[in-house]
Amino acid sequence: MELLCIQSQEHPELPLAELKAVMECENIDADIEVITEGLLILKNISEENLDEYYKILTKRLGYTHEVHEIIKKSNVEDFDRDVLDINWCEYINETFAVRVKRFHSEIDTVATERRAGSLILENCNNLKVNLTKPKSLVRIVAYMNDFYIAIERIKLNKKHFEESKPHKRPFFYPGSMNPKLARCMVNLSRVNEGDLLLDPFCGTGGILIEAGLIGCKVVGSDIYWKMKNGTSINLDYYGIKDYRTFNLDVRELKMYEKVASVVTDPPYGISTSTGDIEGDDIFKEFFKSIYDNMRDDAYLCMASPHYVDLKPMADEVGFEIVEQYGIKMHRSLTRIISVIRKKLD
Ligand SMILES: C[S@@+](CC[C@H](N)C(=O)[O-])C[C@H]1O[C@@H](n2cnc3c(N)ncnc32)[C@H](O)[C@@H]1O
């Protein structure tokens, strides 16, 4: 069994890194073949757990837009014959639409959709085309000379990321992270449903909302009461029940239970206040304070500006950086997303 994944091309590395992290913590065993940026195949995936894997991937991933079951790999020359060879009645439930997506291909999308549609009707005459509300979606991906003929199994709910943009939440404050990146960072921390996740600079709660939505228990704290309160308002609004919020300076943090994951966006730059902590010291203080609050197998995923070298600070406390990704914000600022864990002895 092979699954075709169509990913966002917003960033060259994060969508794949997010998928790998989710597969790792959810024990999804498959080989990944990257066809091109935004397009990859999961090979040798166990059929036994497939329904469960679909559910996990569609529920969790931020930067993966579609997951389909590949029916057949074809090419420009054999396309008609290959579409006709498929027993479509096995895959389609009464009504269908064909949608074609191109990657480095010049084929005529509309003509290919029409052609495939009529071949499918020829092959299985009790089916009907319905372009607005089809019960089944045939997804054809054209990559150079190849075609991947696939069927959609579960629709990913991408509306959420549009609808939960910071300015659409009941409590808004500038500087909140976009929800897709927040979801990706939660996933990079390899956290599982039911685990305890902490954001000690919670601001408006953007990271905690995403973690709560995938089923984590969440804890947020912030030096400002107004932010702690705003986080609670936002978490309530998104129906997240299992949460606690505190009004604390990060240096005072002493968790009632060691956490399985820390995901955070510490303050930096002139626009965010750091209390009375000077410049980069906020990162040092954060590392010192967070270490003992984390389980030994916990991951920390954090954002920082490119001009702060986290490595010596992390080293000093006993952390190691395992992955790093740069996101160019503007000419003079790149945001670095780091995945960090305790050094193993
Ligand atoms: C960049 S914002 C976090 C944004 C958050 N991820 C969101 O989506 O809204 C950083 C937060 O750290 C808080 N903060 C600043 N200094 C702090 C400190 N010493 N201890 C705890 N929180 C602090 C600020 O009040 C601010 O809300």
The ligand as an SDF file (V2000), in Angstrom:
LIG
                    3D

 27 29  0  0  0  0  0  0  0  0999 V2000
    6.4530   36.1210   21.6480 C   0  0  0  0  0  0  0  0  0  0  0  0
    5.2680   36.1370   22.9150 S   0  0  0  0  0  0  0  0  0  0  0  0
    4.5270   34.5420   22.7890 C   0  0  0  0  0  0  0  0  0  0  0  0
    3.4830   34.5030   21.7450 C   0  0  0  0  0  0  0  0  0  0  0  0
    2.6530   33.2550   21.8020 C   0  0  0  0  0  0  0  0  0  0  0  0
    3.3350   32.1160   21.2110 N   0  0  0  0  0  0  0  0  0  0  0  0
    1.3040   33.4860   21.0790 C   0  0  0  0  0  0  0  0  0  0  0  0
    0.9710   32.7330   20.1520 O   0  0  0  0  0  0  0  0  0  0  0  0
    0.6080   34.3960   21.4660 O   0  0  0  0  0  0  0  0  0  0  0  0
    6.2460   36.0410   24.3670 C   0  0  0  0  0  0  0  0  0  0  0  0
    5.4900   36.1090   25.6850 C   0  0  0  0  0  0  0  0  0  0  0  0
    6.4500   35.9750   26.7470 O   0  0  0  0  0  0  0  0  0  0  0  0
    5.9940   36.7400   27.8640 C   0  0  0  0  0  0  0  0  0  0  0  0
    7.1610   37.0090   28.7480 N   0  0  0  0  0  0  0  0  0  0  0  0
    8.0990   37.9760   28.6400 C   0  0  0  0  0  0  0  0  0  0  0  0
    9.0120   37.8420   29.6060 N   0  0  0  0  0  0  0  0  0  0  0  0
    8.6590   36.7620   30.3450 C   0  0  0  0  0  0  0  0  0  0  0  0
    9.2170   36.1280   31.4860 C   0  0  0  0  0  0  0  0  0  0  0  0
   10.3300   36.5860   32.0490 N   0  0  0  0  0  0  0  0  0  0  0  0
    8.5890   35.0300   31.9770 N   0  0  0  0  0  0  0  0  0  0  0  0
    7.4450   34.5600   31.4020 C   0  0  0  0  0  0  0  0  0  0  0  0
    6.8630   35.1500   30.3270 N   0  0  0  0  0  0  0  0  0  0  0  0
    7.4630   36.2330   29.7930 C   0  0  0  0  0  0  0  0  0  0  0  0
    5.3900   37.9870   27.2240 C   0  0  0  0  0  0  0  0  0  0  0  0
    4.4210   38.5390   28.1010 O   0  0  0  0  0  0  0  0  0  0  0  0
    4.7690   37.4250   25.9350 C   0  0  0  0  0  0  0  0  0  0  0  0
    3.4010   37.1800   26.1250 O   0  0  0  0  0  0  0  0  0  0  0  0
  1  2  1  0
  2  3  1  0
  2 10  1  0
  3  4  1  0
  4  5  1  0
  5  6  1  0
  5  7  1  0
  7  8  2  0
  7  9  1  0
 10 11  1  0
 11 12  1  0
 11 26  1  0
 12 13  1  0
 13 14  1  0
 13 24  1  0
 14 15  1  0
 14 23  1  0
 15 16  2  0
 16 17  1  0
 17 18  1  0
 17 23  2  0
 18 19  1  0
 18 20  2  0
 20 21  1  0
 21 22  2  0
 22 23  1  0
 24 25  1  0
 24 26  1  0
 26 27  1  0
M  CHG  2   2   1   9  -1
M  END
$$$$
